[in-house]
Every structure is written in structure tokens, then in C-alpha cells.
Amino acid sequence: MSLCPSITETLVSIGGLSHLVAATRYCVRPKGILWGLPRIGGTKSPDIGRILDLKPDLVFANEEENRREDVEALRDHSIEVDVTFPKRVSDVPPAIRGWGARLGGESRDQAEALASRVEREIEALEGDRPPATLRFVYWIWKDPWMTVSDDTYVGDLLRLAGGRNVFGSEPTRYPTAAPQEAVARGAEAYFFPSEPFPFRPERHQSLAQKLFGAGGRFFFVPGDDYCWHGARTLDGFARIRELRSAWGEQERA
């Protein structure tokens, strides 16, 4: 059983679909594959009673995505819970290998293949990473406005693109910050992901221009590609390469 959408997607990608007895209602990837799979509530509101009725041998969870009290409630009922917490891109391959080892069989081999591919991609991106010159802010919420520090998976992913996080040194991982502060810190690129807050260009482009100036570089991006870890990390790398190309063209212009 999985309580984290990115883990669910990865488990399926390494051949674990037949092992899944249930997942959260937010576990929607891979698309078209999970129809009919029992649902046990949300990531932060799982139905503990339903989970106990299903009698899973193992539950996969994420330290940030899921609540400690829910994990402890399951463990109090002698259910084993595997908890991971990748905060760096380099944390992903060990996590994938761990999930494969938990599933065993062919999943172990498929996990090794996926983890090795992620490692090769990291090595390639690190090898030709441009200088961190473009100052960015990655908004995850509004009212209040919230962003990310460098102590996050998202921050580390954008580092590979040659970005420099203007809120990178903040002591909290998800600081609250006024839009004017981002401008004052010299932000040039502003990211608006589709999750957790549903930023949309048709709804928020004009607001972004009003708050940050028409000359800002605004990127409305799919949030799952930037914050889901595991199999989706490869999609994140594709986005990073697109950013490098876009930023390079803008610099040459």
C-alpha cells in the first residue's frame, strides 16, 4: 500500500502494481493504470480503519507528505511502514533501490535499472552544469506567499539548471515571503507550479506582471515534474534541460 503519489508511480514503474492493495485518492499516475485500485483517503487524511481492514504487509510513506501521527497509528497496530524523505536529487537512487528491495523479485532488478539511469543523468547534468547566475524564486502558495529554500528537492533540482535561489539560505524549508521581498532580492525568474497551489497562466499571468514587473521571466510549470521524486525525477531532468536551453537563448538575445 502507498500513501504517497510519487512513490505509487515509482512502485508501478518497477513492476509493483500487483503488490498494491490500495493507494490515496491523489495517486493518479501512471495515468490509466490505477483504475479500480481501492482508495484509502488523502495523503494527510488516510482512513486508518480502512487500511487496517485491508491488512497490508507493508505501507510506503513519505516523511513530508504524510503525517507522523498516521504513521505511528499504523505502527501501533503492528503494520510495517517504510518512510523515506529525499531532500536532494542524489537521495532518489538509494530510495528507489530501497523500494525495489522491499518488493523483491524482478522489482529489485527494475529498481536497480531505474536508479542507475537516474544516477547517470545526475552525473551528466552535474558535469555540464552552468554557473548559478540566474536568480529565481519558486512559489508554492499564495495568500500567504510561500517559497522554497535550498534544503528541498525542488531547490536542488533547479540548482542543476544553473539557478540561484534568492531564498535559498532561509532557515525554514518553506519560508513565507512577500512578493516585494523577492523583487528586492533581485529575482529574475519566477516559477509558478501547478501544485500544491494551482497556479495557472490564464488566471495568474497578469497578477505576476503586476507584482513582479512585466520584464520578469515567468514560468508556469507542471508541479509534479518539479517536486515528485522517483520515476518522475527523469521528467524533472527533462524540464531542467528545457530550462537551460530557454535561459541560454534569453541570455544570447
QUIZI-V752628 format. One record per residue. N is the residue number from 1. RES is the residue in one letter. PHI is phi in degrees with one decimal (NA if undefined). OMEGA is omega in whole degrees, -180 to 180 (NA if undefined). D_LAST is the distance of its C-alpha to the last C-alpha in Angstrom with 1 decimal. Layout:
n=N res=RES phi=PHI omega=OMEGA d_last=D_LAST
n=N res=RES phi=PHI omega=OMEGA d_last=D_LAST
//
This chain:
n=1 res=M phi=NA omega=-179 d_last=50.1
n=2 res=S phi=-125.6 omega=177 d_last=46.6
n=3 res=L phi=-107.4 omega=-176 d_last=45.6
n=4 res=C phi=-133.3 omega=-176 d_last=41.9
n=5 res=P phi=-56.0 omega=-178 d_last=39.6
n=6 res=S phi=-68.0 omega=177 d_last=37.4
n=7 res=I phi=-69.8 omega=178 d_last=40.5
n=8 res=T phi=-56.4 omega=180 d_last=42.1
n=9 res=E phi=-58.8 omega=-178 d_last=39.2
n=10 res=T phi=-70.1 omega=178 d_last=39.4
n=11 res=L phi=-57.9 omega=178 d_last=43.2
n=12 res=V phi=-65.6 omega=-177 d_last=43.0
n=13 res=S phi=-67.2 omega=178 d_last=40.4
n=14 res=I phi=-104.0 omega=173 d_last=42.9
n=15 res=G phi=86.0 omega=-176 d_last=45.8
n=16 res=G phi=-97.6 omega=-176 d_last=47.3
n=17 res=L phi=-57.1 omega=-177 d_last=47.6
n=18 res=S phi=-66.5 omega=179 d_last=51.4
n=19 res=H phi=-85.9 omega=-175 d_last=51.8
n=20 res=L phi=-77.4 omega=176 d_last=50.3
n=21 res=V phi=-101.3 omega=179 d_last=52.9
n=22 res=A phi=-173.6 omega=177 d_last=50.7
n=23 res=A phi=-156.9 omega=179 d_last=47.3
n=24 res=T phi=-77.8 omega=178 d_last=45.9
n=25 res=R phi=-70.0 omega=178 d_last=44.9
n=26 res=Y phi=-88.5 omega=178 d_last=41.2
n=27 res=C phi=-83.4 omega=-173 d_last=41.4
n=28 res=V phi=-117.7 omega=179 d_last=39.9
n=29 res=R phi=-120.1 omega=1 d_last=38.2
n=30 res=P phi=-66.8 omega=-176 d_last=38.5
n=31 res=K phi=-61.9 omega=176 d_last=38.6
n=32 res=G phi=79.2 omega=-176 d_last=41.8
n=33 res=I phi=-100.6 omega=-170 d_last=43.6
n=34 res=L phi=-99.8 omega=178 d_last=45.2
n=35 res=W phi=-60.1 omega=179 d_last=47.1
n=36 res=G phi=89.2 omega=178 d_last=50.7
n=37 res=L phi=-72.3 omega=179 d_last=50.0
n=38 res=P phi=-56.7 omega=-180 d_last=51.9
n=39 res=R phi=-112.1 omega=-175 d_last=50.0
n=40 res=I phi=-125.5 omega=176 d_last=51.1
n=41 res=G phi=93.0 omega=-177 d_last=49.1
n=42 res=G phi=-95.7 omega=-179 d_last=45.9
n=43 res=T phi=-65.5 omega=-180 d_last=44.3
n=44 res=K phi=-109.1 omega=177 d_last=45.7
n=45 res=S phi=-144.9 omega=-179 d_last=48.7
n=46 res=P phi=-69.5 omega=177 d_last=50.2
n=47 res=D phi=-83.9 omega=-176 d_last=53.8
n=48 res=I phi=-61.0 omega=179 d_last=55.7
n=49 res=G phi=-61.0 omega=178 d_last=58.8
n=50 res=R phi=-63.8 omega=179 d_last=57.2
n=51 res=I phi=-61.5 omega=-180 d_last=55.8
n=52 res=L phi=-63.1 omega=179 d_last=59.2
n=53 res=D phi=-64.5 omega=-179 d_last=60.8
n=54 res=L phi=-77.3 omega=176 d_last=58.4
n=55 res=K phi=52.0 omega=178 d_last=59.5
n=56 res=P phi=-69.9 omega=174 d_last=56.4
n=57 res=D phi=-76.1 omega=-175 d_last=56.9
n=58 res=L phi=-154.3 omega=176 d_last=53.5
n=59 res=V phi=-120.2 omega=177 d_last=50.8
n=60 res=F phi=-95.3 omega=-179 d_last=47.2
n=61 res=A phi=-141.9 omega=178 d_last=45.4
n=62 res=N phi=-122.5 omega=-174 d_last=42.5
n=63 res=E phi=-59.3 omega=-178 d_last=43.2
n=64 res=E phi=-89.4 omega=-175 d_last=40.5
n=65 res=E phi=-73.3 omega=-176 d_last=40.7
n=66 res=N phi=-111.7 omega=-176 d_last=44.5
n=67 res=R phi=-87.4 omega=-180 d_last=47.0
n=68 res=R phi=-60.9 omega=-178 d_last=49.3
n=69 res=E phi=-62.8 omega=178 d_last=52.4
n=70 res=D phi=-72.2 omega=177 d_last=51.9
n=71 res=V phi=-61.4 omega=-179 d_last=51.6
n=72 res=E phi=-66.4 omega=178 d_last=54.7
n=73 res=A phi=-63.0 omega=178 d_last=56.6
n=74 res=L phi=-67.9 omega=179 d_last=56.1
n=75 res=R phi=-66.1 omega=177 d_last=57.1
n=76 res=D phi=-62.8 omega=178 d_last=60.1
n=77 res=H phi=-100.6 omega=175 d_last=61.2
n=78 res=S phi=63.8 omega=174 d_last=60.8
n=79 res=I phi=-97.2 omega=-180 d_last=57.6
n=80 res=E phi=-75.1 omega=-180 d_last=55.3
n=81 res=V phi=-123.8 omega=176 d_last=51.8
n=82 res=D phi=-95.2 omega=-176 d_last=48.9
n=83 res=V phi=-114.6 omega=177 d_last=46.3
n=84 res=T phi=-123.3 omega=-176 d_last=42.9
n=85 res=F phi=-157.1 omega=178 d_last=40.0
n=86 res=P phi=-66.8 omega=177 d_last=36.8
n=87 res=K phi=-112.2 omega=177 d_last=34.6
n=88 res=R phi=-131.7 omega=177 d_last=32.4
n=89 res=V phi=-59.5 omega=-180 d_last=31.0
n=90 res=S phi=-68.6 omega=177 d_last=33.4
n=91 res=D phi=-78.8 omega=-173 d_last=36.2
n=92 res=V phi=-70.2 omega=-179 d_last=35.8
n=93 res=P phi=-55.5 omega=177 d_last=37.4
n=94 res=P phi=-60.8 omega=178 d_last=40.6
n=95 res=A phi=-64.6 omega=180 d_last=40.8
n=96 res=I phi=-61.4 omega=179 d_last=40.5
n=97 res=R phi=-62.8 omega=179 d_last=43.2
n=98 res=G phi=-64.3 omega=178 d_last=45.4
n=99 res=W phi=-65.7 omega=178 d_last=45.3
n=100 res=G phi=-62.9 omega=179 d_last=46.1
n=101 res=A phi=-64.3 omega=179 d_last=49.0
n=102 res=R phi=-65.2 omega=-179 d_last=50.3
n=103 res=L phi=-76.0 omega=179 d_last=50.3
n=104 res=G phi=74.7 omega=178 d_last=51.7
n=105 res=G phi=61.0 omega=-179 d_last=52.4
n=106 res=E phi=-65.5 omega=179 d_last=49.6
n=107 res=S phi=-62.5 omega=178 d_last=47.3
n=108 res=R phi=-61.8 omega=-180 d_last=47.4
n=109 res=D phi=-68.0 omega=180 d_last=46.2
n=110 res=Q phi=-66.9 omega=177 d_last=43.4
n=111 res=A phi=-65.0 omega=179 d_last=42.3
n=112 res=E phi=-63.0 omega=179 d_last=42.2
n=113 res=A phi=-63.9 omega=180 d_last=40.1
n=114 res=L phi=-66.9 omega=-180 d_last=37.6
n=115 res=A phi=-61.4 omega=179 d_last=37.6
n=116 res=S phi=-65.0 omega=178 d_last=37.1
n=117 res=R phi=-64.2 omega=178 d_last=34.1
n=118 res=V phi=-61.1 omega=179 d_last=32.5
n=119 res=E phi=-62.5 omega=178 d_last=33.3
n=120 res=R phi=-63.9 omega=179 d_last=31.7
n=121 res=E phi=-65.3 omega=178 d_last=28.5
n=122 res=I phi=-61.2 omega=-179 d_last=28.5
n=123 res=E phi=-60.6 omega=-180 d_last=29.2
n=124 res=A phi=-66.8 omega=-179 d_last=26.3
n=125 res=L phi=-68.3 omega=178 d_last=23.8
n=126 res=E phi=-66.8 omega=-176 d_last=25.2
n=127 res=G phi=-65.0 omega=180 d_last=25.2
n=128 res=D phi=-122.6 omega=-179 d_last=21.4
n=129 res=R phi=-67.8 omega=179 d_last=20.4
n=130 res=P phi=-72.0 omega=178 d_last=17.4
n=131 res=P phi=-58.6 omega=-179 d_last=18.2
n=132 res=A phi=-78.2 omega=-176 d_last=18.9
n=133 res=T phi=-110.7 omega=-178 d_last=16.3
n=134 res=L phi=-84.2 omega=-176 d_last=14.9
n=135 res=R phi=-84.5 omega=-175 d_last=17.8
n=136 res=F phi=-132.0 omega=169 d_last=19.0
n=137 res=V phi=-136.3 omega=-179 d_last=22.2
n=138 res=Y phi=-114.5 omega=-178 d_last=23.8
n=139 res=W phi=-80.5 omega=177 d_last=26.3
n=140 res=I phi=-114.8 omega=-178 d_last=29.4
n=141 res=W phi=-160.0 omega=172 d_last=31.5
n=142 res=K phi=-135.4 omega=-179 d_last=31.8
n=143 res=D phi=56.2 omega=7 d_last=34.9
n=144 res=P phi=-87.1 omega=176 d_last=35.0
n=145 res=W phi=-72.1 omega=180 d_last=31.4
n=146 res=M phi=-133.0 omega=-178 d_last=31.3
n=147 res=T phi=-135.3 omega=-177 d_last=28.8
n=148 res=V phi=-125.6 omega=173 d_last=29.2
n=149 res=S phi=-95.0 omega=177 d_last=29.7
n=150 res=D phi=-72.9 omega=-179 d_last=29.0
n=151 res=D phi=-87.3 omega=-178 d_last=32.5
n=152 res=T phi=-141.1 omega=177 d_last=31.5
n=153 res=Y phi=-59.9 omega=-179 d_last=30.5
n=154 res=V phi=-60.7 omega=-180 d_last=27.4
n=155 res=G phi=-59.6 omega=-179 d_last=26.4
n=156 res=D phi=-70.3 omega=179 d_last=27.0
n=157 res=L phi=-63.1 omega=-179 d_last=25.1
n=158 res=L phi=-71.3 omega=173 d_last=21.9
n=159 res=R phi=-60.1 omega=180 d_last=22.5
n=160 res=L phi=-65.8 omega=179 d_last=22.1
n=161 res=A phi=-83.8 omega=-176 d_last=18.5
n=162 res=G phi=92.6 omega=179 d_last=17.7
n=163 res=G phi=-91.6 omega=176 d_last=18.4
n=164 res=R phi=-122.4 omega=-174 d_last=20.5
n=165 res=N phi=-74.6 omega=-178 d_last=22.9
n=166 res=V phi=-70.3 omega=175 d_last=23.7
n=167 res=F phi=-110.7 omega=-173 d_last=27.1
n=168 res=G phi=-60.7 omega=-175 d_last=27.6
n=169 res=S phi=-91.8 omega=180 d_last=30.6
n=170 res=E phi=-62.2 omega=-177 d_last=32.6
n=171 res=P phi=-70.8 omega=177 d_last=36.2
n=172 res=T phi=-99.8 omega=-175 d_last=36.3
n=173 res=R phi=-70.8 omega=-179 d_last=34.4
n=174 res=Y phi=-128.9 omega=-175 d_last=33.6
n=175 res=P phi=-72.1 omega=170 d_last=33.4
n=176 res=T phi=-85.1 omega=-176 d_last=33.7
n=177 res=A phi=-149.5 omega=177 d_last=31.2
n=178 res=A phi=-74.0 omega=178 d_last=30.5
n=179 res=P phi=-53.4 omega=-180 d_last=27.1
n=180 res=Q phi=-62.0 omega=-180 d_last=27.1
n=181 res=E phi=-68.4 omega=177 d_last=27.6
n=182 res=A phi=-62.9 omega=178 d_last=24.3
n=183 res=V phi=-64.6 omega=-179 d_last=22.5
n=184 res=A phi=-63.1 omega=180 d_last=24.7
n=185 res=R phi=-85.4 omega=174 d_last=23.8
n=186 res=G phi=84.2 omega=178 d_last=20.2
n=187 res=A phi=-61.3 omega=178 d_last=19.0
n=188 res=E phi=-110.1 omega=-179 d_last=15.4
n=189 res=A phi=-117.2 omega=-177 d_last=15.9
n=190 res=Y phi=-122.4 omega=-180 d_last=19.0
n=191 res=F phi=-100.1 omega=178 d_last=20.8
n=192 res=F phi=-127.9 omega=-178 d_last=23.5
n=193 res=P phi=-78.4 omega=-179 d_last=25.7
n=194 res=S phi=-77.7 omega=175 d_last=28.3
n=195 res=E phi=-153.9 omega=6 d_last=31.0
n=196 res=P phi=-73.4 omega=173 d_last=33.0
n=197 res=F phi=-86.1 omega=-176 d_last=32.1
n=198 res=P phi=-81.1 omega=175 d_last=31.1
n=199 res=F phi=-67.6 omega=179 d_last=27.8
n=200 res=R phi=-137.2 omega=-179 d_last=26.7
n=201 res=P phi=-59.5 omega=-178 d_last=23.7
n=202 res=E phi=-67.8 omega=-179 d_last=26.2
n=203 res=R phi=-104.6 omega=-169 d_last=28.2
n=204 res=H phi=-122.4 omega=179 d_last=26.0
n=205 res=Q phi=-60.7 omega=-178 d_last=22.5
n=206 res=S phi=-65.6 omega=177 d_last=23.9
n=207 res=L phi=-64.6 omega=179 d_last=25.7
n=208 res=A phi=-61.3 omega=179 d_last=22.6
n=209 res=Q phi=-64.6 omega=179 d_last=20.8
n=210 res=K phi=-67.3 omega=-176 d_last=24.1
n=211 res=L phi=-81.0 omega=-170 d_last=24.5
n=212 res=F phi=-115.3 omega=178 d_last=21.1
n=213 res=G phi=94.8 omega=-177 d_last=19.3
n=214 res=A phi=-64.7 omega=-179 d_last=17.2
n=215 res=G phi=-86.3 omega=-180 d_last=14.0
n=216 res=G phi=-72.0 omega=176 d_last=14.9
n=217 res=R phi=-97.0 omega=-175 d_last=13.6
n=218 res=F phi=-108.0 omega=-179 d_last=16.7
n=219 res=F phi=-121.6 omega=174 d_last=17.9
n=220 res=F phi=-93.1 omega=-167 d_last=21.2
n=221 res=V phi=-125.7 omega=175 d_last=22.5
n=222 res=P phi=-71.2 omega=-175 d_last=25.9
n=223 res=G phi=-61.1 omega=-177 d_last=27.8
n=224 res=D phi=-66.1 omega=179 d_last=30.1
n=225 res=D phi=-67.8 omega=-177 d_last=27.5
n=226 res=Y phi=-96.1 omega=-175 d_last=26.5
n=227 res=C phi=-123.5 omega=176 d_last=30.0
n=228 res=W phi=-80.5 omega=179 d_last=32.5
n=229 res=H phi=-107.5 omega=-178 d_last=33.6
n=230 res=G phi=110.8 omega=179 d_last=35.5
n=231 res=A phi=-58.9 omega=-178 d_last=34.8
n=232 res=R phi=-73.4 omega=175 d_last=31.8
n=233 res=T phi=-56.5 omega=178 d_last=30.2
n=234 res=L phi=-63.5 omega=175 d_last=29.1
n=235 res=D phi=-68.0 omega=175 d_last=27.2
n=236 res=G phi=-61.1 omega=178 d_last=25.7
n=237 res=F phi=-62.9 omega=178 d_last=24.4
n=238 res=A phi=-62.7 omega=178 d_last=22.9
n=239 res=R phi=-65.2 omega=180 d_last=21.0
n=240 res=I phi=-62.9 omega=178 d_last=19.8
n=241 res=R phi=-64.9 omega=176 d_last=18.4
n=242 res=E phi=-63.1 omega=179 d_last=16.6
n=243 res=L phi=-64.1 omega=179 d_last=15.2
n=244 res=R phi=-56.4 omega=-179 d_last=14.2
n=245 res=S phi=-65.5 omega=-179 d_last=12.3
n=246 res=A phi=-64.9 omega=-179 d_last=10.6
n=247 res=W phi=-67.0 omega=179 d_last=9.8
n=248 res=G phi=-64.2 omega=179 d_last=8.6
n=249 res=E phi=-65.4 omega=179 d_last=6.1
n=250 res=Q phi=-67.3 omega=178 d_last=5.0
n=251 res=E phi=-66.4 omega=-180 d_last=5.4
n=252 res=R phi=-68.6 omega=178 d_last=3.8
n=253 res=A phi=-70.1 omega=NA d_last=0.0
//
